[in-house]
Amino acid sequence: MHKTIWSVFGIAVAIVILVIAYRIFDGASGVAKFGEIEVKVGSNKTDETTVLATSGTFDVPASEAGYIWRAQVEQFTKCDFTALGKWSFGAGMVDAGGKGAENKACAEYHDGNCPSKTSKLGVLVAKDGEGVFRHIGASGRLYVNKGDEIFFTINDVRGTFADNSGRVTVKWECYKI
């Protein structure tokens, strides 16, 4: 009977450990979360452990107005941006990564008169703190300083935004580095 009690106790402990592991580890993303600390499992990156500093969402319309995001960080940090939704740049509906319509890099149209000449038309781009437009697409990363203002917009030929419609919602997460 003594062995039976220890066997039942051992099984109960194993179940508790599995439940705890299930609650803190997301096997699909390879990220284990311990409070604010995230550990990336199986990653090749040198930044194996990151601490989430701040996060939120904002909407970017498919217009020349775009959206100005102010970095809400206390120090130089990395921020990941993920865009969801669809918008149109006149050639049909696309997601923020440019999927959904036939489109080419801006440089192939109108002498590249777009915010980002190398990105496809219809993708999400952002002008960083150095004044350079960066490709964000469906997801991307920027390094920002406290107070930086980042301008997000749809990559379209300047002066042709009138036929655009829709918006994408951008989720952002900034991590201490």
C-alpha positions, -999 to 999 in steps of 0.1 A, spaced: 0 0 0 29 23 7 42 19 -29 7 27 -42 5 60 -24 39 70 -37 29 59 -72 -2 80 -71 17 110 -56 43 107 -84 17 107 -111 0 138 -95 33 156 -94 40 147 -131 5 161 -141 11 193 -122 45 198 -140 29 191 -174 1 217 -167 26 243 -156 48 236 -186 17 239 -209 7 272 -194 41 289 -198 54 274 -231 38 280 -265 53 252 -286 41 267 -319 60 300 -314 89 285 -295 86 310 -267 84 303 -230 70 331 -209 79 337 -173 61 369 -162 75 397 -184 105 376 -195 103 356 -228 128 329 -236 130 320 -273 136 283 -275 156 269 -305 164 304 -319 196 312 -337 195 348 -326 220 362 -302 192 379 -282 179 346 -266 162 363 -237 141 395 -241 120 416 -217 88 431 -230 89 469 -222 57 481 -238 31 472 -264 -1 484 -281 -20 488 -314 -28 515 -339 -45 518 -373 -28 530 -405 -52 542 -432 -44 537 -469 -39 575 -474 -11 599 -476 -18 609 -440 -6 575 -428 0 573 -391 27 588 -369 37 564 -340 56 579 -311 81 555 -295 69 549 -260 102 536 -247 127 548 -221 159 538 -240 171 525 -273 151 493 -280 139 470 -306 102 470 -317 84 443 -336 54 454 -358 27 430 -371 0 443 -395 -34 427 -399 -62 437 -423 -65 447 -459 -64 478 -479 -64 489 -516 -40 510 -536 -62 510 -567 -51 475 -580 -73 455 -557 -73 445 -520 -40 434 -505 -28 427 -470 1 447 -455 26 423 -470 13 430 -505 -5 396 -510 -38 396 -529 -31 417 -561 -6 417 -589 20 443 -578 56 450 -584 83 469 -567 77 507 -569 108 513 -588 91 496 -618 64 523 -618 65 560 -623 103 562 -619 100 549 -583 81 579 -570 70 560 -538 81 562 -502 100 529 -506 114 523 -541 124 487 -534 92 476 -517 61 464 -536 32 487 -541 6 482 -513 29 470 -485 32 487 -452 64 509 -449 77 531 -421 100 561 -421 124 555 -392 141 580 -369 169 584 -395 144 595 -422 147 563 -442 116 543 -453 119 507 -442 99 477 -454 76 464 -427 51 444 -447 30 419 -427 57 420 -400 90 437 -394 114 451 -368 127 486 -362 152 498 -336 140 531 -319 151 557 -294 130 574 -268 107 599 -284 113 588 -320 84 595 -344 79 567 -369 57 574 -399 37 544 -412 20 544 -446 10 523 -476 37 522 -503 20 538 -532 30 562 -560 30 598 -546 0 618 -558 -21 587 -565 -35 579 -530 -71 592 -539 -82 557 -552 -70 540 -520 -93 525 -494 -91 505 -462 -67 504 -433 -45 479 -414 -42 475 -377 -6 473 -365 2 455 -332 36 466 -317 58 452 -290 90 468 -278 117 448 -260 145 460 -238 179 452 -253 
